[in-house]
């Protein structure tokens, strides 16, 4: 665990740029005390320093790296790779590659972030093709269920699903402090014969591969919120739909509560009495409270924040980056991915007749 962690921030990324990213750094430092953490802020120096002046952040904690180039939120990944060199996003990732920083956080263009991160940092193990994005879901047990992939890989074969399980386990241990987290594969049923060939083969590899993971079997969609397992593995197509559905349901619940609690004098009186409990519930299921999806599988730590996140949400993404940087996450993932490569290279055993 490094004594001093430096986090590189794409200060221009997202819908709001320095107006959110700089206050988010200040919010993290207030909340965590800032011991042993430093920041590099990449972007327009004048805009960044204008925000820093409002917050009176010390120069020994925050360093500004100027560039006037920005990757647009709607820019295609291929264009960003060709034209993005020298941008705030590119330079923030380069700081991790050079060792100046131990992690990078950006609320910028997701496709560009993935493409440039893969180009600069490379994948952490031979055979890995693309990073996986992990989302942290609040569950009914009061903990967090990590779900991956939630959008980076539309289709995933059995080997990729096992990679997600390996990376998800290390993430949950590093960020959420769960020892030996339980892992499940998202399926249309919990029975072994259910699902398509990829999920059944992934289940076999996890049972027989000797990875030392606590694989529990197949889980269904409602098990995510139940907290049946700590890590839910799925392809990016399914995971992204599940994530967006959950966020929509959370906003629907907020809207319904607000309407019901302001519908009359009695309702407003009851709302005042229940206000502390309602605030706790909102903080629990508010998407900004769990903002920050690491791109797992890269040879470096990259955390994606929602583009529209507020300072509170972006500061949570910063927290995740710091915790990953202070953990043995990369070492553990590398060891188990190498084990997967060895398992896949072993000759298949013939079934006795």
C-alpha positions as CSV (number, residue, x, y, z in Angstrom):
1,X,0.0,0.0,0.0
2,X,1.6,3.3,-1.1
3,X,2.1,6.0,1.6
4,X,1.2,8.7,-0.8
5,X,-1.5,8.3,-3.5
6,X,-1.8,10.8,-6.4
7,X,-5.1,10.8,-8.3
8,X,-5.2,12.3,-11.8
9,X,-8.4,14.0,-12.7
10,X,-9.8,14.9,-16.1
11,X,-11.1,18.3,-14.8
12,X,-12.9,19.1,-18.1
13,X,-14.8,15.9,-18.5
14,X,-18.6,15.6,-18.0
15,X,-21.5,17.9,-18.4
16,X,-20.1,20.6,-16.0
17,X,-16.3,20.4,-16.1
18,X,-14.4,22.3,-13.3
19,X,-17.6,23.6,-11.8
20,X,-18.1,20.0,-10.5
21,X,-14.8,18.3,-10.6
22,X,-12.9,20.8,-8.5
23,X,-15.5,21.1,-5.7
24,X,-15.6,17.3,-5.8
25,X,-11.9,17.1,-5.0
26,X,-12.5,19.6,-2.1
27,X,-15.5,17.5,-0.9
28,X,-13.4,14.4,-0.9
29,X,-10.6,16.1,1.0
30,X,-13.0,17.4,3.6
31,X,-14.7,14.0,4.1
32,X,-11.5,11.9,4.1
33,X,-9.2,14.4,5.8
34,X,-6.9,14.2,2.7
35,X,-4.1,12.4,4.5
36,X,-1.7,10.9,2.0
37,X,-3.7,12.0,-1.1
38,X,-2.7,14.5,-3.8
39,X,-4.4,15.5,-7.0
40,X,-3.4,16.5,-10.5
41,X,-6.1,18.5,-12.3
42,X,-5.8,18.4,-16.1
43,X,-7.6,21.0,-18.2
44,X,-8.0,24.8,-18.7
45,X,-5.8,26.4,-16.0
46,X,-7.8,29.6,-15.8
47,X,-11.1,27.8,-15.3
48,X,-9.7,25.4,-12.8
49,X,-7.9,28.1,-10.7
50,X,-11.1,30.1,-10.6
51,X,-12.8,27.2,-8.9
52,X,-9.8,26.6,-6.7
53,X,-9.8,30.2,-5.5
54,X,-13.4,29.8,-4.3
55,X,-12.5,26.8,-2.2
56,X,-9.1,27.9,-0.9
57,X,-7.4,24.5,-1.7
58,X,-3.8,24.4,-0.8
59,X,-1.2,24.2,-3.6
60,X,0.7,21.3,-2.0
61,X,-2.5,19.2,-2.3
62,X,-3.6,20.1,-5.8
63,X,-1.4,20.5,-8.9
64,X,-2.9,22.0,-12.1
65,X,-1.7,20.7,-15.5
66,X,-2.8,23.1,-18.3
67,X,-4.2,22.1,-21.6
68,X,-6.8,23.8,-23.8
69,X,-7.8,20.6,-25.7
70,X,-10.9,18.7,-24.6
71,X,-12.5,15.5,-25.9
72,X,-16.2,16.3,-26.6
73,X,-18.9,14.2,-24.9
74,X,-20.3,13.2,-28.3
75,X,-16.9,12.5,-30.0
76,X,-16.6,9.0,-31.5
77,X,-13.9,6.8,-29.9
78,X,-11.9,6.5,-33.1
79,X,-11.8,10.3,-33.5
80,X,-10.8,10.7,-29.9
81,X,-7.9,8.4,-30.4
82,X,-6.7,10.2,-33.5
83,X,-7.3,13.8,-32.2
84,X,-7.3,13.4,-28.5
85,X,-3.5,13.5,-27.8
86,X,-2.8,16.4,-25.5
87,X,-6.4,16.7,-24.2
88,X,-7.3,16.8,-20.6
89,X,-8.6,13.2,-20.8
90,X,-5.5,11.9,-22.6
91,X,-3.0,13.7,-20.3
92,X,-4.9,12.5,-17.2
93,X,-4.5,8.9,-18.3
94,X,-0.8,9.4,-19.4
95,X,-0.1,10.5,-15.8
96,X,-1.0,6.9,-14.7
97,X,1.1,5.4,-17.4
98,X,4.1,7.4,-16.4
99,X,3.7,6.6,-12.7
100,X,3.1,10.2,-11.7
101,X,-0.4,9.1,-10.5
102,X,-1.8,5.9,-9.3
103,X,-5.4,6.3,-10.7
104,X,-7.4,8.5,-13.0
105,X,-11.0,9.7,-12.7
106,X,-13.1,11.1,-15.5
107,X,-16.7,12.0,-16.1
108,X,-16.0,12.4,-19.8
109,X,-17.0,10.5,-23.0
110,X,-17.2,6.8,-22.0
111,X,-16.2,5.4,-25.4
112,X,-13.3,7.7,-25.6
113,X,-12.2,7.0,-22.1
114,X,-12.2,3.3,-22.8
115,X,-10.4,3.5,-26.1
116,X,-7.7,5.9,-24.9
117,X,-7.2,4.0,-21.7
118,X,-6.7,0.8,-23.5
119,X,-4.4,2.4,-26.0
120,X,-2.2,4.1,-23.3
121,X,-2.4,1.6,-20.4
122,X,-2.9,-1.7,-22.3
123,X,-4.8,-4.6,-20.8
124,X,-3.5,-6.3,-17.7
125,X,-3.2,-9.8,-19.0
126,X,-2.7,-11.6,-22.4
127,X,-6.0,-12.4,-24.1
128,X,-8.1,-9.6,-22.4
129,X,-9.8,-7.7,-25.2
130,X,-11.7,-4.9,-23.5
131,X,-12.2,-3.5,-20.0
132,X,-15.3,-4.2,-18.0
133,X,-17.3,-1.6,-16.2
134,X,-18.5,-2.4,-12.7
135,X,-21.5,-0.8,-11.0
136,X,-22.1,-0.9,-7.2
137,X,-25.7,-1.7,-6.3
138,X,-27.2,-1.1,-2.8
139,X,-28.9,-4.2,-1.6
140,X,-31.5,-5.2,1.0
141,X,-28.9,-6.5,3.4
142,X,-27.4,-3.0,3.8
143,X,-24.4,-3.8,1.7
144,X,-23.4,-3.5,-2.0
145,X,-23.7,-5.9,-4.9
146,X,-21.1,-5.4,-7.6
147,X,-22.5,-6.0,-11.2
148,X,-20.2,-6.3,-14.2
149,X,-20.1,-5.8,-17.1
150,X,-22.6,-2.9,-17.4
151,X,-21.8,-1.7,-20.9
152,X,-18.3,-2.2,-22.1
153,X,-18.8,-5.6,-23.8
154,X,-22.1,-6.1,-25.5
155,X,-21.5,-9.9,-26.0
156,X,-19.3,-12.0,-23.7
157,X,-18.2,-15.6,-24.0
158,X,-17.5,-18.0,-21.2
159,X,-13.8,-16.9,-20.8
160,X,-14.8,-13.3,-20.5
161,X,-17.5,-14.0,-17.9
162,X,-14.8,-15.8,-15.8
163,X,-12.5,-12.8,-16.2
164,X,-15.4,-10.6,-14.9
165,X,-15.7,-12.9,-11.9
166,X,-12.0,-12.6,-11.1
167,X,-11.9,-8.8,-11.5
168,X,-15.2,-8.4,-9.6
169,X,-14.0,-10.3,-6.6
170,X,-10.8,-8.3,-6.3
171,X,-12.8,-5.0,-6.7
172,X,-15.3,-5.9,-3.9
173,X,-12.5,-6.9,-1.6
174,X,-10.6,-3.7,-2.3
175,X,-13.4,-1.1,-2.3
176,X,-16.2,-2.6,-0.2
177,X,-14.0,-4.6,2.3
178,X,-15.8,-7.9,1.8
179,X,-13.6,-10.9,2.5
180,X,-14.0,-13.8,0.1
181,X,-17.0,-12.3,-1.7
182,X,-19.7,-14.7,-3.1
183,X,-20.0,-14.7,-6.8
184,X,-23.0,-15.6,-9.1
185,X,-23.7,-15.6,-12.8
186,X,-26.8,-13.8,-13.9
187,X,-29.2,-16.2,-15.6
188,X,-32.8,-16.8,-16.4
189,X,-33.0,-19.3,-13.6
190,X,-30.9,-20.8,-10.9
191,X,-31.0,-24.4,-12.2
192,X,-27.8,-25.7,-13.7
193,X,-29.4,-26.6,-17.1
194,X,-30.8,-23.1,-17.6
195,X,-29.2,-20.4,-19.8
196,X,-27.2,-20.4,-23.0
197,X,-23.9,-22.2,-23.6
198,X,-21.7,-19.3,-22.5
199,X,-23.1,-19.0,-19.0
200,X,-23.1,-22.8,-18.5
201,X,-19.5,-23.1,-19.6
202,X,-18.5,-20.1,-17.5
203,X,-20.1,-21.9,-14.5
204,X,-18.1,-25.0,-15.2
205,X,-14.9,-23.1,-15.4
206,X,-15.6,-21.3,-12.1
207,X,-16.4,-24.6,-10.4
208,X,-13.5,-26.6,-11.8
209,X,-10.8,-24.0,-12.5
210,X,-9.2,-23.8,-9.1
211,X,-9.4,-20.0,-8.9
212,X,-10.2,-20.0,-5.2
213,X,-13.3,-18.0,-5.8
214,X,-16.5,-18.4,-3.7
215,X,-18.7,-19.3,-6.7
216,X,-22.3,-19.8,-5.6
217,X,-24.0,-20.7,-9.0
218,X,-26.6,-18.9,-11.1
219,X,-28.6,-16.0,-9.8
220,X,-31.7,-14.2,-11.1
221,X,-32.4,-10.5,-11.6
222,X,-34.1,-10.0,-8.2
223,X,-31.0,-11.4,-6.5
224,X,-29.1,-8.3,-7.3
225,X,-31.2,-6.2,-4.9
226,X,-31.6,-9.0,-2.4
227,X,-27.8,-9.3,-1.9
228,X,-27.8,-13.0,-2.5
229,X,-24.2,-12.7,-3.7
230,X,-21.6,-10.0,-3.6
231,X,-20.6,-10.1,-7.3
232,X,-23.0,-10.6,-10.2
233,X,-21.4,-11.5,-13.5
234,X,-23.1,-10.8,-16.8
235,X,-22.5,-9.5,-20.3
236,X,-22.5,-5.7,-21.0
237,X,-25.8,-5.8,-22.9
238,X,-27.8,-7.3,-20.1
239,X,-25.9,-5.5,-17.4
240,X,-26.4,-2.1,-18.9
241,X,-30.2,-2.7,-19.3
242,X,-30.3,-3.8,-15.7
243,X,-28.4,-0.7,-14.5
244,X,-30.5,1.8,-16.5
245,X,-33.7,0.0,-15.3
246,X,-32.6,0.2,-11.7
247,X,-31.8,3.9,-12.0
248,X,-35.1,4.6,-13.6
249,X,-36.9,2.7,-10.8
250,X,-35.0,4.8,-8.2
251,X,-36.1,8.0,-9.8
252,X,-39.7,6.8,-10.1
253,X,-39.7,6.0,-6.4
254,X,-38.3,9.5,-5.6
255,X,-41.0,11.1,-7.7
256,X,-43.8,9.0,-6.2
257,X,-42.7,9.7,-2.6
258,X,-42.4,13.4,-3.3
259,X,-45.9,13.5,-4.8
260,X,-47.4,11.5,-2.0
261,X,-45.7,13.4,0.8
262,X,-46.8,16.8,-0.6
263,X,-50.4,15.9,-1.5
264,X,-52.0,17.6,1.4
265,X,-51.6,19.1,4.9
266,X,-51.7,15.8,6.7
267,X,-49.2,14.2,4.2
268,X,-46.8,17.2,4.6
269,X,-47.0,16.9,8.5
270,X,-46.3,13.2,8.3
271,X,-43.4,13.9,5.9
272,X,-41.8,16.3,8.4
273,X,-42.0,13.6,11.2
274,X,-40.5,11.0,8.9
275,X,-37.9,13.4,7.4
276,X,-34.8,11.8,9.0
277,X,-35.7,8.3,7.8
278,X,-36.6,9.6,4.4
279,X,-33.3,11.3,4.0
280,X,-31.4,8.2,5.0
281,X,-33.4,6.2,2.4
282,X,-32.8,8.7,-0.3
283,X,-29.0,8.7,0.5
284,X,-29.0,5.0,0.3
285,X,-30.6,4.6,-3.1
286,X,-29.6,7.9,-4.7
287,X,-27.5,7.0,-7.9
288,X,-25.0,9.7,-7.0
289,X,-24.2,8.0,-3.7
290,X,-22.8,5.0,-5.6
291,X,-21.4,6.9,-8.6
292,X,-18.1,5.7,-10.0
293,X,-17.6,2.7,-12.2
294,X,-14.0,1.4,-12.5
295,X,-12.9,0.1,-15.9
296,X,-11.6,-3.3,-14.8
297,X,-8.9,-5.2,-16.7
298,X,-6.6,-2.4,-17.6
299,X,-3.0,-2.2,-16.6
300,X,-3.8,0.8,-14.3
301,X,-6.8,2.2,-12.4
302,X,-9.4,4.1,-14.3
303,X,-12.7,5.2,-12.8
304,X,-15.6,6.5,-14.8
305,X,-18.0,8.9,-13.3
306,X,-21.5,9.7,-14.7
307,X,-21.3,12.7,-17.0
308,X,-24.0,14.5,-15.2
309,X,-22.8,13.7,-11.7
310,X,-22.8,16.5,-9.1
311,X,-19.8,17.2,-6.8
312,X,-21.1,14.7,-4.3
313,X,-21.3,12.0,-6.9
314,X,-17.9,12.8,-8.5
315,X,-16.3,12.8,-5.0
316,X,-17.5,9.2,-4.6
317,X,-15.8,8.2,-7.8
318,X,-12.6,9.8,-6.4
319,X,-13.0,7.8,-3.2
320,X,-13.2,4.6,-5.2
321,X,-10.1,5.5,-7.1
322,X,-8.2,6.2,-3.9
323,X,-9.3,2.9,-2.3
324,X,-8.3,0.9,-5.4
325,X,-4.9,2.7,-5.6
326,X,-4.3,1.8,-2.0
327,X,-5.1,-1.9,-2.4
328,X,-3.4,-4.9,-4.0
329,X,-6.2,-5.1,-6.6
330,X,-4.0,-5.1,-9.7
331,X,-1.7,-7.8,-8.3
332,X,-4.5,-10.1,-7.3
333,X,-6.3,-9.7,-10.6
334,X,-3.1,-10.4,-12.5
335,X,-2.4,-13.6,-10.6
336,X,-5.9,-15.0,-11.1
337,X,-6.0,-14.0,-14.8
338,X,-2.8,-15.9,-15.3
339,X,-4.4,-18.9,-13.6
340,X,-7.3,-18.6,-16.1
341,X,-4.9,-18.6,-19.0
342,X,-3.3,-21.8,-17.6
343,X,-6.7,-23.5,-17.1
344,X,-7.7,-22.7,-20.7
345,X,-4.4,-24.1,-22.0
346,X,-4.9,-27.4,-20.3
347,X,-6.1,-30.2,-22.6
348,X,-9.7,-31.1,-22.1
349,X,-10.4,-34.3,-20.1
350,X,-12.3,-37.0,-21.9
351,X,-15.5,-38.1,-20.2
352,X,-15.1,-41.8,-19.1
353,X,-17.3,-44.2,-21.0
